[in-house]
Structure formats: structure tokens, C-alpha cells
Amino acid sequence: EAQQYLSIVFRPLLAVQSSSSLVAEALVLQQKARISWYDSLIVAAALEAKCSVLYSEDLQHGRKFSGLTIKNPFLEEQ
């Protein structure tokens, strides 16, 4: 049961590992996009994981980073 739990719950959470390339990409994003350091790490990780949508109430709704679109989950879709 523990092995099954780890596979279901933790494996998706560990899809992106910290690396020097992730930090380097976050530095570029921070400067280029003028976003906070922590937001740049989140965006860099989402890009590395090949996510198409990142849900955040802190980043600008509709903003795009390469193939990634920011969506605020608290705004109504129109």
C-alpha cells in the first residue's frame, strides 16, 4: 500500500528536479519577464515539465511564456 501511495501521490510532485539549468533558466526569466525570483522558478519548472497551463493568482492572467499560459483560477472564463 505504501508503494502504491508513493507512486500515485509523490511521483507527479517530483517530475522536475532542481538543477543548475533550471536555476539558469529562472534567472533569465526573472530579468527578461521582470517577475519575482520565486515566480521565475515556478515558471521555469512548469516550462521544463512541458506544462501548457500554470494556475496562479499572483502572475498576470493570460500572460504567455513560450507554450505556457498563466490562468488565474479565481477569474471567470469569458
Beta strands, then each sheet from edge to edge (+ up, - down):
strand 1: 53-55
strand 2: 64-65
strand 3: 68-71
sheet 1: 1+ 3+ 2-
end
